[in-house]
Amino acid sequence: MTERVTTEQAVAWARAHGAVPHVVDGGTLRTAQDALTAIGEALDFPPYYGGTLDALYDCLSDLSWLAPGRHVLIWSHHQALAGHDWAGYQQVRATLRDGAVTSGARRLTVVLTTA
């Protein structure tokens, strides 16, 4: 069973569990490159972030510039990208899944919301 969670619910859940929410508004994303840029901005990636899938993975597995603790990347309206760039959407999702790992004193969880 899949449970639908709104962005507001995901943000509230993150805060209630002591995590820092980082929101990507996916409603306007049309390409994988748009998503890579938006994710980098939401997680305040460093200037050397290259905006590629490999760079996304590298940054997700580091996160040393973020405060220690738990972080939640909330990608709202994620399905909008799927409607415009299915292959790119699948690649970004796979990279988020693979890259969302514990990185030292930082832990990243990824939540996809439809609203």
A tleap script that builds the chain and sets N, CA, C and O, in Angstrom:
source leaprc.protein.ff14SB
mol = sequence {
  NMET THR GLU ARG VAL THR THR GLU GLN ALA
  VAL ALA TRP ALA ARG ALA HIE GLY ALA VAL
  PRO HIE VAL VAL ASP GLY GLY THR LEU ARG
  THR ALA GLN ASP ALA LEU THR ALA ILE GLY
  GLU ALA LEU ASP PHE PRO PRO TYR TYR GLY
  GLY THR LEU ASP ALA LEU TYR ASP CYS LEU
  SER ASP LEU SER TRP LEU ALA PRO GLY ARG
  HIE VAL LEU ILE TRP SER HIE HIE GLN ALA
  LEU ALA GLY HIE ASP TRP ALA GLY TYR GLN
  GLN VAL ARG ALA THR LEU ARG ASP GLY ALA
  VAL THR SER GLY ALA ARG ARG LEU THR VAL
  VAL LEU THR THR CALA
}
set mol.1.N position { 0.846 -1.170 0.000 }
set mol.1.CA position { 0.000 0.000 0.000 }
set mol.1.C position { 0.895 1.238 0.000 }
set mol.1.O position { 1.886 1.297 0.729 }
set mol.2.N position { 0.547 2.205 -0.806 }
set mol.2.CA position { 1.271 3.464 -0.857 }
set mol.2.C position { 0.459 4.528 -0.154 }
set mol.2.O position { -0.725 4.713 -0.435 }
set mol.3.N position { 1.099 5.217 0.754 }
set mol.3.CA position { 0.433 6.285 1.482 }
set mol.3.C position { 0.837 7.617 0.879 }
set mol.3.O position { 2.020 7.870 0.654 }
set mol.4.N position { -0.135 8.462 0.619 }
set mol.4.CA position { 0.163 9.780 0.065 }
set mol.4.C position { 0.409 10.767 1.196 }
set mol.4.O position { -0.363 10.857 2.151 }
set mol.5.N position { 1.486 11.489 1.063 }
set mol.5.CA position { 1.880 12.455 2.072 }
set mol.5.C position { 2.018 13.804 1.374 }
set mol.5.O position { 2.601 13.891 0.293 }
set mol.6.N position { 1.489 14.840 1.983 }
set mol.6.CA position { 1.650 16.178 1.424 }
set mol.6.C position { 2.997 16.742 1.852 }
set mol.6.O position { 3.628 16.248 2.786 }
set mol.7.N position { 3.415 17.766 1.162 }
set mol.7.CA position { 4.670 18.432 1.518 }
set mol.7.C position { 4.604 18.970 2.939 }
set mol.7.O position { 5.559 18.840 3.704 }
set mol.8.N position { 3.476 19.573 3.288 }
set mol.8.CA position { 3.321 20.128 4.634 }
set mol.8.C position { 3.435 19.034 5.694 }
set mol.8.O position { 4.048 19.245 6.741 }
set mol.9.N position { 2.850 17.867 5.426 }
set mol.9.CA position { 2.949 16.757 6.376 }
set mol.9.C position { 4.392 16.271 6.494 }
set mol.9.O position { 4.858 15.963 7.590 }
set mol.10.N position { 5.093 16.204 5.373 }
set mol.10.CA position { 6.481 15.750 5.394 }
set mol.10.C position { 7.370 16.729 6.151 }
set mol.10.O position { 8.247 16.314 6.909 }
set mol.11.N position { 7.151 18.020 5.951 }
set mol.11.CA position { 7.924 19.032 6.685 }
set mol.11.C position { 7.636 18.924 8.175 }
set mol.11.O position { 8.558 18.969 8.989 }
set mol.12.N position { 6.376 18.783 8.537 }
set mol.12.CA position { 5.999 18.662 9.948 }
set mol.12.C position { 6.624 17.408 10.565 }
set mol.12.O position { 7.117 17.444 11.692 }
set mol.13.N position { 6.599 16.305 9.822 }
set mol.13.CA position { 7.181 15.060 10.320 }
set mol.13.C position { 8.682 15.243 10.550 }
set mol.13.O position { 9.211 14.832 11.583 }
set mol.14.N position { 9.363 15.861 9.586 }
set mol.14.CA position { 10.802 16.069 9.717 }
set mol.14.C position { 11.121 16.881 10.971 }
set mol.14.O position { 11.977 16.504 11.772 }
set mol.15.N position { 10.427 17.981 11.121 }
set mol.15.CA position { 10.686 18.842 12.288 }
set mol.15.C position { 10.358 18.140 13.594 }
set mol.15.O position { 11.081 18.288 14.580 }
set mol.16.N position { 9.264 17.369 13.608 }
set mol.16.CA position { 8.869 16.651 14.826 }
set mol.16.C position { 9.907 15.607 15.221 }
set mol.16.O position { 9.987 15.221 16.388 }
set mol.17.N position { 10.698 15.149 14.260 }
set mol.17.CA position { 11.720 14.142 14.528 }
set mol.17.C position { 13.129 14.749 14.595 }
set mol.17.O position { 14.128 14.035 14.515 }
set mol.18.N position { 13.189 16.061 14.740 }
set mol.18.CA position { 14.471 16.728 14.909 }
set mol.18.C position { 15.305 16.832 13.646 }
set mol.18.O position { 16.515 17.048 13.713 }
set mol.19.N position { 14.665 16.679 12.497 }
set mol.19.CA position { 15.383 16.749 11.228 }
set mol.19.C position { 15.182 18.105 10.570 }
set mol.19.O position { 14.217 18.812 10.859 }
set mol.20.N position { 16.088 18.452 9.697 }
set mol.20.CA position { 15.999 19.690 8.945 }
set mol.20.C position { 15.362 19.376 7.586 }
set mol.20.O position { 15.915 18.586 6.821 }
set mol.21.N position { 14.204 19.984 7.272 }
set mol.21.CA position { 13.593 19.741 5.960 }
set mol.21.C position { 14.214 20.630 4.880 }
set mol.21.O position { 14.517 21.799 5.116 }
set mol.22.N position { 14.393 20.057 3.705 }
set mol.22.CA position { 14.895 20.764 2.529 }
set mol.22.C position { 13.896 20.462 1.414 }
set mol.22.O position { 13.781 19.312 0.990 }
set mol.23.N position { 13.175 21.468 0.934 }
set mol.23.CA position { 12.072 21.246 -0.006 }
set mol.23.C position { 12.460 21.638 -1.426 }
set mol.23.O position { 13.005 22.715 -1.665 }
set mol.24.N position { 12.169 20.746 -2.354 }
set mol.24.CA position { 12.304 21.004 -3.794 }
set mol.24.C position { 10.886 21.099 -4.335 }
set mol.24.O position { 10.108 20.153 -4.209 }
set mol.25.N position { 10.548 22.224 -4.931 }
set mol.25.CA position { 9.232 22.376 -5.566 }
set mol.25.C position { 9.342 21.829 -6.979 }
set mol.25.O position { 9.859 22.496 -7.875 }
set mol.26.N position { 8.859 20.627 -7.168 }
set mol.26.CA position { 8.991 19.963 -8.452 }
set mol.26.C position { 7.949 20.331 -9.481 }
set mol.26.O position { 8.004 19.848 -10.612 }
set mol.27.N position { 7.001 21.174 -9.119 }
set mol.27.CA position { 5.918 21.515 -10.029 }
set mol.27.C position { 6.353 22.175 -11.318 }
set mol.27.O position { 5.640 22.104 -12.319 }
set mol.28.N position { 7.508 22.816 -11.314 }
set mol.28.CA position { 7.963 23.523 -12.515 }
set mol.28.C position { 9.129 22.824 -13.214 }
set mol.28.O position { 9.639 23.330 -14.214 }
set mol.29.N position { 9.550 21.685 -12.709 }
set mol.29.CA position { 10.691 20.986 -13.293 }
set mol.29.C position { 10.281 20.283 -14.579 }
set mol.29.O position { 9.282 19.564 -14.609 }
set mol.30.N position { 11.053 20.491 -15.640 }
set mol.30.CA position { 10.722 19.896 -16.940 }
set mol.30.C position { 11.811 18.963 -17.455 }
set mol.30.O position { 11.562 18.129 -18.326 }
set mol.31.N position { 13.016 19.106 -16.913 }
set mol.31.CA position { 14.127 18.267 -17.359 }
set mol.31.C position { 14.888 17.740 -16.138 }
set mol.31.O position { 14.779 18.271 -15.033 }
set mol.32.N position { 15.654 16.689 -16.379 }
set mol.32.CA position { 16.496 16.169 -15.301 }
set mol.32.C position { 17.459 17.239 -14.824 }
set mol.32.O position { 17.752 17.333 -13.632 }
set mol.33.N position { 17.955 18.051 -15.758 }
set mol.33.CA position { 18.874 19.126 -15.375 }
set mol.33.C position { 18.195 20.110 -14.430 }
set mol.33.O position { 18.816 20.591 -13.482 }
set mol.34.N position { 16.913 20.414 -14.684 }
set mol.34.CA position { 16.159 21.275 -13.768 }
set mol.34.C position { 16.136 20.665 -12.369 }
set mol.34.O position { 16.323 21.367 -11.375 }
set mol.35.N position { 15.907 19.362 -12.299 }
set mol.35.CA position { 15.842 18.674 -11.005 }
set mol.35.C position { 17.197 18.693 -10.308 }
set mol.35.O position { 17.276 18.937 -9.104 }
set mol.36.N position { 18.255 18.438 -11.058 }
set mol.36.CA position { 19.596 18.457 -10.469 }
set mol.36.C position { 19.918 19.827 -9.887 }
set mol.36.O position { 20.497 19.929 -8.805 }
set mol.37.N position { 19.546 20.867 -10.601 }
set mol.37.CA position { 19.785 22.232 -10.117 }
set mol.37.C position { 18.969 22.506 -8.860 }
set mol.37.O position { 19.494 23.040 -7.883 }
set mol.38.N position { 17.688 22.145 -8.878 }
set mol.38.CA position { 16.799 22.411 -7.742 }
set mol.38.C position { 17.230 21.643 -6.498 }
set mol.38.O position { 17.176 22.181 -5.392 }
set mol.39.N position { 17.649 20.411 -6.662 }
set mol.39.CA position { 18.113 19.608 -5.519 }
set mol.39.C position { 19.384 20.229 -4.948 }
set mol.39.O position { 19.540 20.330 -3.731 }
set mol.40.N position { 20.289 20.642 -5.829 }
set mol.40.CA position { 21.519 21.294 -5.362 }
set mol.40.C position { 21.241 22.555 -4.578 }
set mol.40.O position { 21.902 22.829 -3.577 }
set mol.41.N position { 20.265 23.327 -5.029 }
set mol.41.CA position { 19.892 24.554 -4.311 }
set mol.41.C position { 19.234 24.226 -2.972 }
set mol.41.O position { 19.533 24.863 -1.962 }
set mol.42.N position { 18.344 23.240 -2.957 }
set mol.42.CA position { 17.638 22.891 -1.715 }
set mol.42.C position { 18.595 22.402 -0.638 }
set mol.42.O position { 18.411 22.694 0.543 }
set mol.43.N position { 19.613 21.658 -1.047 }
set mol.43.CA position { 20.576 21.124 -0.083 }
set mol.43.C position { 21.824 21.999 0.039 }
set mol.43.O position { 22.807 21.609 0.670 }
set mol.44.N position { 21.773 23.182 -0.570 }
set mol.44.CA position { 22.863 24.154 -0.469 }
set mol.44.C position { 24.209 23.526 -0.841 }
set mol.44.O position { 25.204 23.689 -0.134 }
set mol.45.N position { 24.216 22.801 -1.971 }
set mol.45.CA position { 25.449 22.165 -2.417 }
set mol.45.C position { 26.540 23.216 -2.606 }
set mol.45.O position { 26.251 24.365 -2.939 }
set mol.46.N position { 27.783 22.821 -2.395 }
set mol.46.CA position { 28.911 23.751 -2.543 }
set mol.46.C position { 29.110 24.170 -4.005 }
set mol.46.O position { 28.578 23.532 -4.913 }
set mol.47.N position { 29.871 25.233 -4.226 }
set mol.47.CA position { 30.071 25.753 -5.581 }
set mol.47.C position { 30.655 24.734 -6.560 }
set mol.47.O position { 30.423 24.841 -7.765 }
set mol.48.N position { 31.399 23.758 -6.070 }
set mol.48.CA position { 32.013 22.788 -6.982 }
set mol.48.C position { 31.026 21.737 -7.503 }
set mol.48.O position { 31.403 20.906 -8.330 }
set mol.49.N position { 29.766 21.756 -7.036 }
set mol.49.CA position { 28.754 20.813 -7.521 }
set mol.49.C position { 28.612 20.967 -9.028 }
set mol.49.O position { 28.337 22.063 -9.517 }
set mol.50.N position { 28.793 19.894 -9.758 }
set mol.50.CA position { 28.819 19.948 -11.210 }
set mol.50.C position { 27.477 19.844 -11.902 }
set mol.50.O position { 27.405 20.025 -13.117 }
set mol.51.N position { 26.405 19.557 -11.167 }
set mol.51.CA position { 25.088 19.501 -11.780 }
set mol.51.C position { 24.868 18.287 -12.664 }
set mol.51.O position { 24.055 18.333 -13.588 }
set mol.52.N position { 25.582 17.199 -12.393 }
set mol.52.CA position { 25.397 15.950 -13.125 }
set mol.52.C position { 24.913 14.881 -12.148 }
set mol.52.O position { 24.907 15.096 -10.936 }
set mol.53.N position { 24.510 13.734 -12.679 }
set mol.53.CA position { 24.083 12.642 -11.795 }
set mol.53.C position { 25.233 12.162 -10.914 }
set mol.53.O position { 25.032 11.877 -9.734 }
set mol.54.N position { 26.431 12.071 -11.477 }
set mol.54.CA position { 27.589 11.665 -10.675 }
set mol.54.C position { 27.882 12.681 -9.576 }
set mol.54.O position { 28.186 12.307 -8.444 }
set mol.55.N position { 27.790 13.968 -9.912 }
set mol.55.CA position { 28.024 15.017 -8.920 }
set mol.55.C position { 26.949 14.988 -7.843 }
set mol.55.O position { 27.237 15.219 -6.669 }
set mol.56.N position { 25.708 14.706 -8.238 }
set mol.56.CA position { 24.627 14.581 -7.255 }
set mol.56.C position { 24.948 13.466 -6.275 }
set mol.56.O position { 24.842 13.652 -5.062 }
set mol.57.N position { 25.333 12.323 -6.787 }
set mol.57.CA position { 25.672 11.194 -5.927 }
set mol.57.C position { 26.819 11.554 -4.982 }
set mol.57.O position { 26.758 11.280 -3.783 }
set mol.58.N position { 27.850 12.164 -5.528 }
set mol.58.CA position { 29.005 12.538 -4.706 }
set mol.58.C position { 28.603 13.478 -3.571 }
set mol.58.O position { 29.029 13.294 -2.431 }
set mol.59.N position { 27.789 14.481 -3.880 }
set mol.59.CA position { 27.373 15.434 -2.850 }
set mol.59.C position { 26.447 14.781 -1.830 }
set mol.59.O position { 26.553 15.052 -0.634 }
set mol.60.N position { 25.542 13.922 -2.294 }
set mol.60.CA position { 24.632 13.247 -1.362 }
set mol.60.C position { 25.387 12.347 -0.394 }
set mol.60.O position { 24.969 12.176 0.751 }
set mol.61.N position { 26.482 11.778 -0.843 }
set mol.61.CA position { 27.229 10.871 0.025 }
set mol.61.C position { 28.253 11.595 0.892 }
set mol.61.O position { 29.012 10.952 1.617 }
set mol.62.N position { 28.283 12.919 0.825 }
set mol.62.CA position { 29.207 13.711 1.642 }
set mol.62.C position { 28.409 14.547 2.650 }
set mol.62.O position { 28.392 14.221 3.837 }
set mol.63.N position { 27.765 15.595 2.206 }
set mol.63.CA position { 26.931 16.493 3.031 }
set mol.63.C position { 27.683 17.179 4.163 }
set mol.63.O position { 27.064 17.643 5.121 }
set mol.64.N position { 29.006 17.251 4.070 }
set mol.64.CA position { 29.799 17.819 5.162 }
set mol.64.C position { 29.526 19.298 5.402 }
set mol.64.O position { 29.847 19.799 6.479 }
set mol.65.N position { 28.955 20.006 4.457 }
set mol.65.CA position { 28.646 21.434 4.611 }
set mol.65.C position { 27.351 21.657 5.383 }
set mol.65.O position { 27.075 22.778 5.812 }
set mol.66.N position { 26.549 20.600 5.566 }
set mol.66.CA position { 25.314 20.724 6.347 }
set mol.66.C position { 25.604 20.486 7.820 }
set mol.66.O position { 26.587 19.834 8.172 }
set mol.67.N position { 24.752 21.014 8.668 }
set mol.67.CA position { 24.894 20.792 10.108 }
set mol.67.C position { 24.771 19.298 10.416 }
set mol.67.O position { 23.996 18.599 9.764 }
set mol.68.N position { 25.518 18.806 11.391 }
set mol.68.CA position { 25.367 17.407 11.772 }
set mol.68.C position { 23.916 17.120 12.165 }
set mol.68.O position { 23.216 17.996 12.672 }
set mol.69.N position { 23.485 15.906 11.929 }
set mol.69.CA position { 22.133 15.498 12.290 }
set mol.69.C position { 21.384 14.939 11.096 }
set mol.69.O position { 21.968 14.569 10.078 }
set mol.70.N position { 20.106 14.893 11.254 }
set mol.70.CA position { 19.236 14.297 10.243 }
set mol.70.C position { 18.665 15.374 9.320 }
set mol.70.O position { 18.252 16.441 9.773 }
set mol.71.N position { 18.650 15.080 8.040 }
set mol.71.CA position { 18.123 15.985 7.025 }
set mol.71.C position { 17.127 15.214 6.168 }
set mol.71.O position { 17.304 14.023 5.915 }
set mol.72.N position { 16.076 15.906 5.723 }
set mol.72.CA position { 15.061 15.284 4.879 }
set mol.72.C position { 14.904 16.122 3.619 }
set mol.72.O position { 14.558 17.301 3.686 }
set mol.73.N position { 15.159 15.505 2.470 }
set mol.73.CA position { 14.921 16.149 1.189 }
set mol.73.C position { 13.498 15.789 0.773 }
set mol.73.O position { 13.174 14.617 0.579 }
set mol.74.N position { 12.659 16.802 0.638 }
set mol.74.CA position { 11.261 16.606 0.279 }
set mol.74.C position { 11.065 17.141 -1.131 }
set mol.74.O position { 11.175 18.343 -1.372 }
set mol.75.N position { 10.773 16.232 -2.064 }
set mol.75.CA position { 10.579 16.598 -3.460 }
set mol.75.C position { 9.078 16.624 -3.726 }
set mol.75.O position { 8.461 15.586 -3.963 }
set mol.76.N position { 8.496 17.825 -3.683 }
set mol.76.CA position { 7.051 17.967 -3.899 }
set mol.76.C position { 6.746 17.910 -5.392 }
set mol.76.O position { 7.567 18.302 -6.221 }
set mol.77.N position { 5.577 17.428 -5.714 }
set mol.77.CA position { 5.123 17.337 -7.113 }
set mol.77.C position { 6.170 16.644 -7.998 }
set mol.77.O position { 6.401 17.050 -9.136 }
set mol.78.N position { 6.786 15.608 -7.463 }
set mol.78.CA position { 7.843 14.900 -8.187 }
set mol.78.C position { 7.350 14.333 -9.513 }
set mol.78.O position { 8.124 14.193 -10.460 }
set mol.79.N position { 6.081 14.011 -9.578 }
set mol.79.CA position { 5.533 13.380 -10.779 }
set mol.79.C position { 5.505 14.329 -11.978 }
set mol.79.O position { 5.373 13.869 -13.113 }
set mol.80.N position { 5.624 15.632 -11.757 }
set mol.80.CA position { 5.624 16.587 -12.873 }
set mol.80.C position { 6.806 16.315 -13.806 }
set mol.80.O position { 6.656 16.359 -15.027 }
set mol.81.N position { 7.967 16.038 -13.242 }
set mol.81.CA position { 9.131 15.748 -14.071 }
set mol.81.C position { 8.911 14.469 -14.865 }
set mol.81.O position { 9.303 14.394 -16.030 }
set mol.82.N position { 8.299 13.475 -14.266 }
set mol.82.CA position { 8.049 12.211 -14.963 }
set mol.82.C position { 7.218 12.423 -16.218 }
set mol.82.O position { 7.414 11.734 -17.219 }
set mol.83.N position { 6.296 13.367 -16.168 }
set mol.83.CA position { 5.456 13.649 -17.323 }
set mol.83.C position { 6.181 14.337 -18.461 }
set mol.83.O position { 5.717 14.308 -19.601 }
set mol.84.N position { 7.317 14.957 -18.165 }
set mol.84.CA position { 8.071 15.695 -19.187 }
set mol.84.C position { 9.345 14.978 -19.616 }
set mol.84.O position { 9.762 15.082 -20.769 }
set mol.85.N position { 9.958 14.255 -18.695 }
set mol.85.CA position { 11.257 13.619 -18.969 }
set mol.85.C position { 11.328 12.320 -18.166 }
set mol.85.O position { 11.989 12.253 -17.129 }
set mol.86.N position { 10.640 11.295 -18.659 }
set mol.86.CA position { 10.530 10.035 -17.915 }
set mol.86.C position { 11.905 9.428 -17.632 }
set mol.86.O position { 12.186 9.037 -16.499 }
set mol.87.N position { 12.746 9.349 -18.633 }
set mol.87.CA position { 14.063 8.742 -18.438 }
set mol.87.C position { 14.892 9.538 -17.433 }
set mol.87.O position { 15.527 8.959 -16.551 }
set mol.88.N position { 14.885 10.852 -17.564 }
set mol.88.CA position { 15.619 11.696 -16.626 }
set mol.88.C position { 15.085 11.574 -15.213 }
set mol.88.O position { 15.851 11.536 -14.250 }
set mol.89.N position { 13.762 11.513 -15.094 }
set mol.89.CA position { 13.119 11.336 -13.782 }
set mol.89.C position { 13.605 10.045 -13.119 }
set mol.89.O position { 13.964 10.040 -11.942 }
set mol.90.N position { 13.614 8.963 -13.877 }
set mol.90.CA position { 14.053 7.672 -13.330 }
set mol.90.C position { 15.516 7.723 -12.909 }
set mol.90.O position { 15.885 7.142 -11.888 }
set mol.91.N position { 16.349 8.406 -13.679 }
set mol.91.CA position { 17.767 8.511 -13.342 }
set mol.91.C position { 17.980 9.323 -12.061 }
set mol.91.O position { 18.776 8.944 -11.202 }
set mol.92.N position { 17.263 10.437 -11.945 }
set mol.92.CA position { 17.397 11.270 -10.748 }
set mol.92.C position { 16.897 10.500 -9.525 }
set mol.92.O position { 17.547 10.511 -8.480 }
set mol.93.N position { 15.750 9.834 -9.649 }
set mol.93.CA position { 15.226 9.043 -8.521 }
set mol.93.C position { 16.198 7.959 -8.097 }
set mol.93.O position { 16.422 7.763 -6.903 }
set mol.94.N position { 16.777 7.254 -9.054 }
set mol.94.CA position { 17.726 6.193 -8.730 }
set mol.94.C position { 18.951 6.760 -8.016 }
set mol.94.O position { 19.454 6.158 -7.068 }
set mol.95.N position { 19.423 7.906 -8.468 }
set mol.95.CA position { 20.588 8.528 -7.831 }
set mol.95.C position { 20.244 8.988 -6.418 }
set mol.95.O position { 21.056 8.842 -5.504 }
set mol.96.N position { 19.048 9.541 -6.232 }
set mol.96.CA position { 18.617 9.927 -4.885 }
set mol.96.C position { 18.547 8.707 -3.977 }
set mol.96.O position { 18.975 8.758 -2.825 }
set mol.97.N position { 18.007 7.612 -4.500 }
set mol.97.CA position { 17.896 6.381 -3.704 }
set mol.97.C position { 19.279 5.873 -3.314 }
set mol.97.O position { 19.512 5.515 -2.159 }
set mol.98.N position { 20.183 5.844 -4.270 }
set mol.98.CA position { 21.517 5.303 -4.011 }
set mol.98.C position { 22.378 6.248 -3.176 }
set mol.98.O position { 23.217 5.800 -2.395 }
set mol.99.N position { 22.173 7.538 -3.338 }
set mol.99.CA position { 23.016 8.510 -2.657 }
set mol.99.C position { 22.546 8.889 -1.273 }
set mol.99.O position { 23.321 9.439 -0.490 }
set mol.100.N position { 21.296 8.609 -0.950 }
set mol.100.CA position { 20.747 8.974 0.362 }
set mol.100.C position { 21.219 7.965 1.398 }
set mol.100.O position { 20.479 7.065 1.796 }
set mol.101.N position { 22.431 8.128 1.813 }
set mol.101.CA position { 23.033 7.220 2.775 }
set mol.101.C position { 23.531 8.033 3.968 }
set mol.101.O position { 23.633 9.258 3.905 }
set mol.102.N position { 23.825 7.351 5.014 }
set mol.102.CA position { 24.401 8.024 6.165 }
set mol.102.C position { 25.811 8.465 5.820 }
set mol.102.O position { 26.619 7.682 5.321 }
set mol.103.N position { 26.088 9.713 6.091 }
set mol.103.CA position { 27.396 10.271 5.785 }
set mol.103.C position { 27.975 10.855 7.057 }
set mol.103.O position { 27.759 12.026 7.370 }
set mol.104.N position { 28.699 10.046 7.777 }
set mol.104.CA position { 29.282 10.513 9.032 }
set mol.104.C position { 28.218 10.938 10.015 }
set mol.104.O position { 27.360 10.147 10.406 }
set mol.105.N position { 28.280 12.194 10.412 }
set mol.105.CA position { 27.352 12.725 11.413 }
set mol.105.C position { 26.067 13.253 10.771 }
set mol.105.O position { 25.277 13.923 11.435 }
set mol.106.N position { 25.854 12.961 9.503 }
set mol.106.CA position { 24.673 13.449 8.791 }
set mol.106.C position { 23.925 12.280 8.177 }
set mol.106.O position { 24.531 11.340 7.663 }
set mol.107.N position { 22.598 12.349 8.236 }
set mol.107.CA position { 21.766 11.313 7.637 }
set mol.107.C position { 20.739 11.990 6.753 }
set mol.107.O position { 20.101 12.958 7.164 }
set mol.108.N position { 20.576 11.480 5.527 }
set mol.108.CA position { 19.613 12.060 4.595 }
set mol.108.C position { 18.528 11.056 4.274 }
set mol.108.O position { 18.802 9.904 3.937 }
set mol.109.N position { 17.290 11.512 4.386 }
set mol.109.CA position { 16.119 10.753 3.971 }
set mol.109.C position { 15.474 11.514 2.836 }
set mol.109.O position { 15.424 12.744 2.869 }
set mol.110.N position { 14.978 10.810 1.830 }
set mol.110.CA position { 14.306 11.427 0.692 }
set mol.110.C position { 12.836 11.063 0.740 }
set mol.110.O position { 12.488 9.889 0.868 }
set mol.111.N position { 11.964 12.066 0.639 }
set mol.111.CA position { 10.526 11.854 0.634 }
set mol.111.C position { 9.970 12.494 -0.627 }
set mol.111.O position { 10.261 13.653 -0.923 }
set mol.112.N position { 9.170 11.739 -1.370 }
set mol.112.CA position { 8.503 12.255 -2.571 }
set mol.112.C position { 7.045 12.510 -2.236 }
set mol.112.O position { 6.357 11.640 -1.703 }
set mol.113.N position { 6.583 13.702 -2.551 }
set mol.113.CA position { 5.176 14.031 -2.282 }
set mol.113.C position { 4.490 14.443 -3.575 }
set mol.113.O position { 5.138 14.901 -4.516 }
set mol.114.N position { 3.176 14.277 -3.612 }
set mol.114.CA position { 2.418 14.635 -4.809 }
set mol.114.C position { 1.724 15.977 -4.667 }
set mol.114.O position { 1.169 16.494 -5.637 }
set mol.115.N position { 1.747 16.539 -3.486 }
set mol.115.CA position { 1.099 17.842 -3.265 }
set mol.115.C position { 1.882 18.644 -2.252 }
set mol.115.O position { 1.503 19.769 -1.928 }
savepdb mol mol.pdb
quit
